[in-house]
Amino acid sequence: MKKAKTLMLVEGAVMIALATVLSFIRVYKLPWGGSITLLSMLPIAVFSIKYGVKKGLCVAFVFSLIQFVQGVTDGLFGWGLTPVMLVACILLDYILAYSVLGFAGMFRSKGSGGWLAGTMLALFLRFACHFGSGVIIWKSFGELWDGFSTNNSYLYSFLYNGSYMLPEMIFTGIGAFLLFKIPQTRKMLTVKDEQ
C-alpha cells in the first residue's frame, strides 16, 4: 500500500514536471496571454485517467500554481489590473483554468474512447474558464487582427481564447489518440476494476 502511494506521488511529480517543461515549448504566443504549447496538458490528463478525478484534480492544482508563477514571470502584474481584477484573473485564468484538467479522468472506466472524451472535456473546461475571464474580467473588445474588430466582449473573448485553445485542443486530441492507441499505454491506464 505504501509502495503504491509512493509510486503515485512520484508519477504525479513526473507528470507535473513534464507538463511544465512542455508548457515552455510554445508554438505560438498571444500578446495578452494564452499560447499553443507542445501537448503541455496531456501529462496531467494521463495522470487523471490513471488515478481518477480526485487525485487528478490535486495534481492539476499543483500544475496550476506553477502556471501562475510562469504567468507572473511573463508580466501578469504589469497588465494594469485593479486588485480585485487581479485576484479574479489569478483564480479564473490560472488556478481554475488549469485545475479543471483533473477532470480528464471522468470517463476513465470507458476505455480509450472515454479517455479521449475526458481529455477533450477537460480542455473545453479550460477554454470556458478563459472565455469567462475575457467576458467578466477583461471585458475585452477591439481589434483582434488587422482589419477585424468588434465591440462585443463575448465574441472577442470567444475568438481570442479560441485562437489558441482550439489548436491546443486539436493537437492534444491527436496526441492523446495516438498515445492511447499504444498497447502499453492502454494496459497502464486501464482501470483495475475493469479487468
ZIHU-V470019 format. One record per residue. N is the residue number from 1. RES is the residue in one small letter. NEAR is the number of other ideal C-beta (glycine too) atoms within 8 Angstrom. D_LAST is the distance of its C-alpha to the last C-alpha in Angstrom with 2 decimals. Layout:
((N & RES & NEAR & D_LAST) (N & RES & NEAR & D_LAST))
This chain:
((1 & m & 4 & 19.57) (2 & k & 5 & 22.67) (3 & k & 6 & 21.41) (4 & a & 7 & 18.30) (5 & k & 8 & 20.76) (6 & t & 8 & 23.16) (7 & l & 8 & 20.69) (8 & m & 10 & 19.84) (9 & l & 8 & 23.63) (10 & v & 8 & 24.41) (11 & e & 11 & 21.93) (12 & g & 14 & 23.44) (13 & a & 8 & 26.91) (14 & v & 9 & 26.24) (15 & m & 13 & 24.93) (16 & i & 14 & 27.99) (17 & a & 8 & 30.26) (18 & l & 9 & 28.92) (19 & a & 14 & 29.22) (20 & t & 12 & 32.72) (21 & v & 8 & 33.87) (22 & l & 13 & 32.67) (23 & s & 11 & 34.53) (24 & f & 8 & 37.73) (25 & i & 9 & 37.35) (26 & r & 10 & 38.91) (27 & v & 8 & 39.53) (28 & y & 8 & 41.77) (29 & k & 7 & 43.03) (30 & l & 10 & 44.88) (31 & p & 3 & 47.98) (32 & w & 8 & 46.91) (33 & g & 8 & 43.36) (34 & g & 11 & 40.25) (35 & s & 10 & 39.23) (36 & i & 10 & 36.96) (37 & t & 13 & 34.98) (38 & l & 8 & 32.87) (39 & l & 9 & 29.38) (40 & s & 11 & 29.99) (41 & m & 14 & 27.53) (42 & l & 14 & 24.51) (43 & p & 13 & 23.70) (44 & i & 18 & 23.71) (45 & a & 17 & 21.44) (46 & v & 12 & 18.90) (47 & f & 14 & 19.06) (48 & s & 22 & 18.66) (49 & i & 14 & 15.61) (50 & k & 10 & 13.95) (51 & y & 11 & 15.34) (52 & g & 8 & 16.19) (53 & v & 10 & 19.56) (54 & k & 6 & 21.37) (55 & k & 13 & 21.02) (56 & g & 19 & 21.46) (57 & l & 12 & 24.67) (58 & c & 10 & 25.95) (59 & v & 15 & 25.58) (60 & a & 15 & 27.03) (61 & f & 12 & 29.89) (62 & v & 10 & 30.81) (63 & f & 14 & 30.78) (64 & s & 14 & 33.04) (65 & l & 9 & 35.50) (66 & i & 10 & 35.71) (67 & q & 11 & 36.30) (68 & f & 12 & 39.03) (69 & v & 8 & 40.71) (70 & q & 11 & 40.54) (71 & g & 11 & 42.14) (72 & v & 8 & 44.88) (73 & t & 6 & 45.69) (74 & d & 7 & 45.82) (75 & g & 6 & 48.57) (76 & l & 12 & 46.97) (77 & f & 6 & 49.84) (78 & g & 5 & 52.43) (79 & w & 8 & 51.53) (80 & g & 3 & 54.11) (81 & l & 8 & 51.89) (82 & t & 5 & 53.23) (83 & p & 6 & 51.50) (84 & v & 6 & 49.76) (85 & m & 9 & 48.65) (86 & l & 11 & 47.47) (87 & v & 8 & 45.27) (88 & a & 11 & 43.88) (89 & c & 14 & 43.30) (90 & i & 11 & 41.46) (91 & l & 9 & 39.23) (92 & l & 15 & 38.56) (93 & d & 12 & 38.71) (94 & y & 13 & 36.98) (95 & i & 12 & 35.22) (96 & l & 10 & 33.74) (97 & a & 13 & 33.41) (98 & y & 14 & 31.24) (99 & s & 11 & 29.39) (100 & v & 12 & 27.94) (101 & l & 16 & 25.92) (102 & g & 17 & 23.46) (103 & f & 14 & 22.54) (104 & a & 16 & 20.72) (105 & g & 15 & 17.40) (106 & m & 9 & 18.25) (107 & f & 11 & 16.01) (108 & r & 14 & 13.17) (109 & s & 8 & 10.49) (110 & k & 8 & 12.23) (111 & g & 9 & 11.36) (112 & s & 8 & 14.42) (113 & g & 8 & 16.82) (114 & g & 11 & 16.07) (115 & w & 16 & 16.39) (116 & l & 12 & 19.70) (117 & a & 10 & 20.84) (118 & g & 17 & 20.25) (119 & t & 15 & 22.14) (120 & m & 10 & 24.93) (121 & l & 12 & 25.17) (122 & a & 17 & 25.61) (123 & l & 15 & 28.29) (124 & f & 9 & 29.98) (125 & l & 10 & 30.20) (126 & r & 14 & 31.82) (127 & f & 13 & 34.26) (128 & a & 8 & 35.03) (129 & c & 13 & 35.96) (130 & h & 15 & 38.30) (131 & f & 11 & 39.72) (132 & g & 9 & 40.46) (133 & s & 15 & 42.07) (134 & g & 15 & 44.24) (135 & v & 11 & 45.46) (136 & i & 9 & 45.86) (137 & i & 12 & 46.90) (138 & w & 10 & 48.27) (139 & k & 7 & 49.70) (140 & s & 10 & 50.01) (141 & f & 9 & 52.10) (142 & g & 7 & 54.29) (143 & e & 6 & 54.09) (144 & l & 10 & 50.68) (145 & w & 5 & 51.91) (146 & d & 4 & 55.42) (147 & g & 4 & 56.95) (148 & f & 7 & 54.10) (149 & s & 8 & 54.38) (150 & t & 10 & 53.45) (151 & n & 4 & 54.58) (152 & n & 7 & 51.34) (153 & s & 11 & 49.09) (154 & y & 7 & 46.05) (155 & l & 8 & 46.56) (156 & y & 14 & 47.36) (157 & s & 15 & 44.25) (158 & f & 10 & 42.06) (159 & l & 10 & 43.63) (160 & y & 13 & 43.87) (161 & n & 13 & 40.31) (162 & g & 9 & 38.97) (163 & s & 11 & 40.85) (164 & y & 12 & 38.50) (165 & m & 13 & 35.35) (166 & l & 9 & 35.00) (167 & p & 11 & 35.13) (168 & e & 12 & 32.84) (169 & m & 12 & 30.29) (170 & i & 8 & 30.72) (171 & f & 11 & 30.46) (172 & t & 14 & 27.42) (173 & g & 12 & 25.76) (174 & i & 8 & 26.57) (175 & g & 10 & 25.44) (176 & a & 13 & 22.09) (177 & f & 9 & 21.65) (178 & l & 8 & 22.57) (179 & l & 10 & 20.43) (180 & f & 12 & 17.26) (181 & k & 8 & 18.16) (182 & i & 8 & 17.93) (183 & p & 5 & 14.92) (184 & q & 6 & 14.99) (185 & t & 10 & 15.06) (186 & r & 12 & 12.10) (187 & k & 7 & 10.05) (188 & m & 7 & 11.83) (189 & l & 12 & 11.43) (190 & t & 9 & 7.85) (191 & v & 7 & 7.40) (192 & k & 5 & 5.62) (193 & d & 5 & 5.52) (194 & e & 7 & 3.82) (195 & q & 4 & 0.00))
